[in-house]
Amino acid sequence: MELSPKLASRITSEVRQVMKEDIILVDINGFIISSTEKSRVGSFHEGAEIVIKTKQKLYIDKERATTLKGVKEGINMPIMFNHQVIGVVGITGDPKKVEPYAELIRRMTELIIQEAFYTERHEWEIRGIESYIHEWLNAVSIDNELLEKGMRLGIPVSSPLTCALIHLDIKKLTNYEMSKLQKEIIVLFHSLFGDNNSFITRWGQESFLVLNKAEPSYSKSSFYYQLKRFKDSFERRHLHSLSIGVGKSICKHHIKKTYKEAQKALNVAQKSKGIVFYEDLILEIILEDIPAEIQTDFLKQTIYKMKEEKHLIYTLQQYIKNNQSIKNTADVMNIHINTLHYRLNKIEELIGICPKTTEGVVILYIALMLLNNHRK
């Protein structure tokens, strides 16, 4: 573990919040890499060099400060990690006055470094898992070596699995806030699902991949209930929402099919910020596969022709919602039946499609679904 300038700057910022004295962080070569006095960054500190060699704290009074290069009155203390000196923290001021704080600041500094080390190690583990799953998804054939590698990473590669993808709908967050939120999601998931039947890992910055063991007791309804509990619990605690897409297929050794299904289900789920199972999608899946340009052209030939007549779009929505019942639609909208007939005829006049025919209502229903997708 090295004391990098970035980590040193974070430590300086954290420590400065609890004391007003000036602070320096020195690397293993004796050069100041962070300081509350910006002008000192980059200069050599002879006192820190002594601390690195002796592994002991060094008191620097006014007289001694005149004999050592690059120092000021204060205390220098070794920063230890795994029984090795990895740097020095220095506190400026009268040694007798700042001494009560010195040990506290050193320990605080070492705790921050330990946290950074375990965070970095965890990050490498996650990247290793992400890399493996990418390799697994793209493998033409699955051999024992690949399966054994996955098992060493704790991935249930030998079980029948179904895949789910979770997307976190976030506002602007700092890296620290994002990292904290990611950890909370994973901890919450394990608390509700346990470690035996489900596996979760970060999948990019705002997403997570879930592999759920399709044991004989597995059922879609129970998995949905667990996912809903997870989603509701998270959203009660945070201002962010989750979208979840779940694949249909149960795959063993290779998850590409169920993963692709989960991707398509997630695309639909993100529009409503809900939970969508691939097997529940029929028309939505077909529409998802239509290129954006074709969708736009279709809307231009249909709904967009009456975009200035918003009351006609609303009428059409209610008409389809009420299964093309003239009476029920008029009652719900609190308008006269003749008014409804007039509006439906006006729709046909504007776009050339009759909403009273089976063919016409199918076309217009698809157009409304595409319009809804575009709005979201």
KETIDREN-437090 format. One line per 2 residues: their letters; for each residue x, y, z of C-alpha. Coordinates in nm, 3 decimals. Each point is the difference from the previous one (the first is absolute). Layout:
<gumars>
a> X:Y:Z ~ ...
</gumars>
This chain:
<gumars>
me> 0.000:0.000:0.000 ~ 0.143:0.338:-0.102
ls> -0.089:0.344:0.127 ~ -0.105:0.162:-0.328
pk> -0.050:0.378:-0.042 ~ -0.373:-0.058:-0.058
la> -0.040:-0.199:0.321 ~ 0.220:0.247:0.188
sr> -0.223:0.289:-0.112 ~ -0.306:-0.186:0.127
it> 0.169:-0.063:0.336 ~ 0.102:0.365:0.030
se> -0.357:0.108:-0.071 ~ -0.148:-0.248:0.251
vr> 0.247:0.088:0.277 ~ -0.038:0.374:-0.052
qv> -0.367:-0.033:0.093 ~ 0.090:-0.092:0.358
mk> 0.290:0.238:0.065 ~ 0.113:0.343:-0.113
ed> 0.378:-0.059:0.007 ~ 0.183:-0.040:-0.330
ii> 0.067:-0.357:-0.114 ~ 0.242:-0.160:-0.243
lv> 0.009:-0.350:-0.152 ~ 0.344:-0.121:-0.108
di> 0.078:-0.297:-0.227 ~ 0.256:-0.273:0.066
ng> 0.269:0.207:-0.177 ~ -0.042:0.296:0.234
fi> -0.187:0.232:-0.237 ~ -0.318:0.181:0.103
is> -0.286:-0.121:-0.222 ~ -0.289:0.177:0.173
st> -0.026:0.292:0.237 ~ -0.247:0.255:0.128
ek> 0.274:0.247:-0.102 ~ 0.002:-0.051:-0.376
sr> 0.341:0.168:-0.039 ~ 0.168:-0.288:0.187
vg> -0.116:-0.273:-0.239 ~ 0.296:-0.148:-0.189
sf> 0.267:0.113:0.246 ~ 0.236:-0.233:0.189
he> -0.058:-0.050:0.374 ~ 0.308:-0.112:0.192
ga> -0.195:-0.068:0.318 ~ -0.224:-0.247:-0.183
ei> 0.310:-0.175:-0.134 ~ 0.116:-0.058:0.360
vi> -0.343:-0.138:0.096 ~ 0.004:-0.240:-0.297
kt> 0.340:-0.137:0.106 ~ -0.071:-0.026:0.375
kq> -0.375:-0.085:-0.017 ~ -0.039:0.232:0.298
kl> -0.185:0.328:0.043 ~ 0.216:0.312:-0.012
yi> -0.052:0.316:0.206 ~ 0.123:0.312:-0.175
dk> 0.037:0.307:0.221 ~ 0.094:0.348:-0.124
er> 0.371:-0.062:0.045 ~ -0.001:-0.331:-0.185
at> -0.212:0.149:-0.279 ~ 0.297:0.224:-0.087
tl> 0.234:-0.298:-0.051 ~ -0.216:-0.229:-0.215
kg> -0.083:0.064:-0.364 ~ -0.359:0.082:-0.098
vk> -0.152:-0.036:0.348 ~ -0.213:0.206:0.236
eg> -0.063:-0.023:0.371 ~ -0.231:-0.293:0.079
in> -0.017:-0.380:0.014 ~ 0.067:-0.258:-0.271
mp> -0.141:-0.352:0.038 ~ 0.047:-0.317:-0.207
im> -0.300:-0.135:-0.193 ~ 0.002:-0.378:0.033
fn> -0.162:-0.261:-0.224 ~ 0.065:-0.372:0.044
hq> 0.288:0.082:0.238 ~ 0.170:0.216:-0.263
vi> 0.046:0.378:-0.013 ~ -0.177:0.125:-0.311
gv> 0.020:0.372:0.075 ~ 0.003:0.270:0.264
vg> -0.265:0.234:0.136 ~ 0.117:0.330:0.140
it> -0.191:0.247:0.217 ~ 0.125:0.359:0.026
gd> 0.002:0.184:0.333 ~ 0.146:-0.003:0.349
pk> 0.085:-0.371:0.057 ~ -0.132:0.009:0.356
kv> -0.334:0.148:-0.111 ~ -0.060:-0.221:-0.304
ep> 0.130:-0.322:0.161 ~ -0.344:-0.095:0.147
ya> -0.139:-0.004:-0.355 ~ 0.297:-0.164:-0.168
el> -0.075:-0.365:0.078 ~ -0.369:0.049:-0.082
ir> 0.087:0.152:-0.339 ~ 0.247:-0.282:-0.076
rm> -0.259:-0.266:0.079 ~ -0.265:0.180:-0.202
te> 0.245:0.019:-0.291 ~ 0.077:-0.373:0.022
li> -0.371:-0.087:0.012 ~ -0.062:0.203:-0.316
iq> 0.289:-0.182:-0.170 ~ -0.131:-0.341:0.108
ea> -0.346:0.089:-0.130 ~ 0.152:0.112:-0.332
fy> 0.198:-0.326:-0.023 ~ -0.302:-0.224:0.057
te> -0.212:0.213:-0.233 ~ 0.266:-0.031:-0.271
rh> 0.030:-0.374:0.055 ~ -0.379:-0.036:-0.015
ew> 0.000:0.202:-0.322 ~ 0.253:-0.239:-0.154
ei> -0.213:-0.297:0.103 ~ -0.307:0.156:-0.163
rg> 0.195:0.073:-0.318 ~ 0.119:-0.360:-0.005
ie> -0.360:-0.123:0.027 ~ -0.118:0.243:-0.270
sy> 0.283:-0.111:-0.228 ~ -0.083:-0.366:0.057
ih> -0.372:0.046:-0.071 ~ 0.080:0.185:-0.323
ew> 0.223:-0.293:-0.098 ~ -0.273:-0.246:0.101
ln> -0.268:0.181:-0.200 ~ 0.213:0.010:-0.314
av> 0.145:-0.351:0.021 ~ -0.077:-0.216:-0.303
si> 0.041:-0.314:0.208 ~ 0.020:-0.059:0.374
dn> 0.283:-0.215:0.131 ~ 0.087:-0.120:0.351
el> 0.276:0.258:0.037 ~ -0.247:0.286:-0.052
le> -0.251:-0.156:0.240 ~ 0.263:-0.057:0.268
kg> 0.117:0.360:-0.032 ~ -0.356:0.121:0.059
mr> -0.041:-0.225:0.303 ~ 0.321:0.143:0.152
lg> -0.153:0.347:-0.037 ~ -0.312:-0.114:0.184
ip> -0.224:0.003:-0.308 ~ -0.253:-0.290:-0.008
vs> 0.099:-0.106:-0.352 ~ -0.091:-0.367:0.044
sp> -0.363:0.063:0.105 ~ -0.307:0.055:-0.221
lt> -0.038:0.378:-0.004 ~ -0.226:0.280:-0.109
ca> 0.134:0.352:-0.036 ~ -0.136:0.335:0.120
li> 0.138:0.348:-0.061 ~ -0.055:0.288:0.240
hl> 0.041:0.362:-0.106 ~ 0.044:0.282:0.249
di> -0.167:0.323:-0.109 ~ 0.230:0.258:0.158
kk> 0.034:0.371:0.016 ~ 0.347:0.155:0.006
lt> 0.218:-0.169:0.262 ~ 0.365:0.022:0.097
ny> 0.216:-0.312:-0.042 ~ -0.004:-0.050:0.376
em> -0.381:0.030:0.019 ~ -0.038:-0.238:-0.293
sk> 0.234:-0.255:0.154 ~ -0.188:0.019:0.330
lq> -0.335:-0.047:-0.175 ~ 0.130:-0.300:-0.196
ke> 0.113:-0.167:0.324 ~ -0.337:0.069:0.164
ii> -0.182:-0.163:-0.292 ~ 0.213:-0.313:0.020
vl> -0.033:-0.025:0.380 ~ -0.378:0.048:-0.022
fh> -0.024:-0.261:-0.275 ~ 0.190:-0.259:0.206
sl> -0.210:0.075:0.309 ~ -0.321:-0.079:-0.193
fg> 0.118:-0.276:-0.234 ~ 0.273:-0.165:0.206
dn> 0.319:-0.138:-0.152 ~ -0.113:-0.348:-0.099
ns> -0.239:0.049:-0.293 ~ 0.094:0.338:-0.149
fi> 0.320:0.170:-0.113 ~ 0.031:0.376:-0.060
tr> 0.284:0.211:-0.135 ~ 0.044:0.354:-0.124
wg> -0.042:0.017:-0.377 ~ 0.129:0.337:-0.110
qe> -0.044:0.324:0.190 ~ -0.377:-0.001:0.045
sf> -0.102:-0.363:-0.050 ~ 0.016:-0.338:0.171
lv> -0.013:-0.354:-0.133 ~ -0.187:-0.267:0.195
ln> 0.028:-0.375:-0.058 ~ -0.280:-0.188:0.170
ka> 0.027:-0.374:0.047 ~ -0.300:-0.169:-0.163
ep> -0.034:-0.273:0.260 ~ -0.300:-0.240:-0.012
sy> -0.176:0.234:0.244 ~ 0.056:0.305:-0.225
sk> -0.310:0.182:-0.118 ~ -0.049:0.323:-0.185
ss> -0.250:0.128:0.256 ~ 0.232:-0.054:0.298
fy> 0.293:0.161:-0.183 ~ -0.221:0.296:-0.091
yq> -0.106:0.035:0.364 ~ 0.364:0.004:0.114
lk> 0.097:0.255:-0.265 ~ -0.294:0.222:0.095
rf> 0.096:-0.012:0.369 ~ 0.356:0.092:-0.099
kd> -0.113:0.284:-0.228 ~ -0.250:0.141:0.252
sf> 0.249:-0.020:0.288 ~ 0.264:0.186:-0.199
er> -0.234:0.270:-0.128 ~ -0.137:0.066:0.350
rh> 0.353:0.081:0.115 ~ 0.118:0.200:-0.299
lh> -0.122:0.257:-0.250 ~ 0.108:-0.221:-0.290
sl> -0.208:-0.263:-0.178 ~ 0.088:-0.346:-0.130
si> -0.102:-0.165:-0.328 ~ 0.027:-0.378:-0.027
gv> -0.011:-0.229:-0.304 ~ -0.012:-0.378:0.038
gk> 0.084:-0.264:-0.263 ~ -0.230:-0.292:-0.071
si> 0.235:-0.284:-0.093 ~ 0.165:-0.227:0.255
ck> 0.357:-0.060:-0.114 ~ 0.277:-0.222:0.129
hh> 0.369:0.074:-0.064 ~ -0.088:0.277:-0.248
ik> -0.216:0.303:0.086 ~ 0.007:0.190:-0.330
kt> -0.363:-0.074:-0.089 ~ -0.151:0.094:0.336
yk> 0.232:0.305:0.017 ~ -0.123:0.128:-0.338
ea> -0.360:-0.051:0.115 ~ 0.071:0.194:0.320
qk> 0.148:0.285:-0.209 ~ -0.318:0.028:-0.209
al> -0.221:-0.020:0.309 ~ 0.209:0.272:0.169
nv> -0.040:0.230:-0.302 ~ -0.376:-0.023:0.049
aq> 0.023:0.021:0.381 ~ 0.198:0.326:-0.013
ks> -0.294:0.175:-0.165 ~ -0.227:-0.071:0.296
kg> 0.275:-0.039:0.265 ~ -0.154:-0.334:0.089
iv> 0.071:-0.374:-0.002 ~ -0.047:-0.171:-0.336
fy> 0.032:-0.372:-0.080 ~ 0.092:-0.083:-0.358
ed> -0.267:-0.269:-0.020 ~ -0.271:0.262:0.066
li> 0.103:0.204:-0.302 ~ -0.156:-0.057:-0.340
le> -0.055:0.317:-0.196 ~ 0.255:0.195:0.209
ii> 0.281:-0.233:-0.107 ~ -0.092:0.040:-0.367
le> -0.010:0.379:0.035 ~ 0.336:0.003:0.182
di> 0.163:-0.157:-0.306 ~ -0.132:0.265:-0.240
pa> 0.274:0.255:-0.082 ~ -0.056:0.351:0.136
ei> -0.017:0.154:-0.351 ~ -0.281:-0.233:-0.105
qt> -0.188:0.069:0.325 ~ 0.023:0.374:-0.064
df> -0.117:-0.038:-0.362 ~ -0.294:-0.211:0.120
lk> -0.101:0.267:0.251 ~ 0.026:0.272:-0.266
qt> -0.247:-0.192:-0.214 ~ -0.242:-0.053:0.287
iy> -0.018:0.174:0.338 ~ 0.222:0.297:-0.087
km> -0.255:0.108:-0.262 ~ -0.231:0.100:0.283
ke> 0.260:0.115:0.253 ~ -0.166:0.343:0.013
ek> -0.331:-0.167:0.089 ~ 0.092:-0.139:0.341
hl> -0.366:-0.063:0.086 ~ -0.018:-0.241:-0.296
iy> 0.302:-0.196:0.126 ~ -0.158:-0.020:0.345
tl> -0.329:-0.113:-0.153 ~ 0.178:-0.273:-0.195
qq> 0.177:-0.117:0.317 ~ -0.328:-0.026:0.189
yi> -0.173:-0.169:-0.293 ~ 0.264:-0.275:-0.016
kn> 0.016:-0.027:0.379 ~ -0.374:-0.069:0.004
nq> 0.026:-0.273:-0.266 ~ -0.148:0.220:-0.276
si> -0.332:0.028:0.183 ~ -0.168:0.321:-0.114
kn> -0.236:0.007:0.300 ~ 0.264:-0.073:0.267
ta> 0.248:0.245:-0.150 ~ -0.259:0.278:-0.014
dv> -0.102:-0.070:0.361 ~ 0.358:0.004:0.127
mn> 0.078:0.322:-0.187 ~ -0.334:0.152:0.098
ih> -0.079:0.100:-0.359 ~ -0.296:-0.065:-0.232
in> 0.020:-0.306:-0.226 ~ -0.037:0.224:-0.304
tl> 0.302:0.202:0.118 ~ 0.203:-0.319:0.022
hy> -0.106:-0.105:-0.350 ~ 0.099:0.345:-0.128
rl> 0.345:-0.029:0.157 ~ 0.062:-0.351:-0.136
nk> -0.103:0.119:-0.347 ~ 0.234:0.300:0.042
ie> 0.288:-0.240:0.079 ~ -0.070:-0.191:-0.322
el> -0.017:0.325:-0.192 ~ 0.339:0.120:0.133
ig> 0.204:-0.318:-0.034 ~ -0.196:-0.210:-0.246
ic> -0.046:-0.296:0.238 ~ -0.340:-0.101:0.133
pk> 0.015:-0.078:0.374 ~ -0.328:-0.194:-0.024
tt> 0.150:-0.284:-0.206 ~ 0.216:-0.282:0.135
eg> 0.291:0.089:-0.227 ~ -0.027:0.368:0.088
vv> -0.016:-0.050:0.376 ~ 0.305:-0.235:-0.008
il> 0.206:0.259:-0.190 ~ -0.107:0.279:0.235
yi> 0.063:-0.212:0.310 ~ 0.357:-0.064:-0.116
al> 0.039:0.371:-0.076 ~ -0.112:0.091:0.354
ml> 0.245:-0.250:0.150 ~ 0.286:0.149:-0.203
ln> -0.109:0.350:0.097 ~ 0.003:-0.101:0.367
nh> 0.348:-0.148:-0.040 ~ 0.132:0.316:-0.164
rk> -0.142:0.220:0.275 ~ 0.169:-0.210:0.268
</gumars>
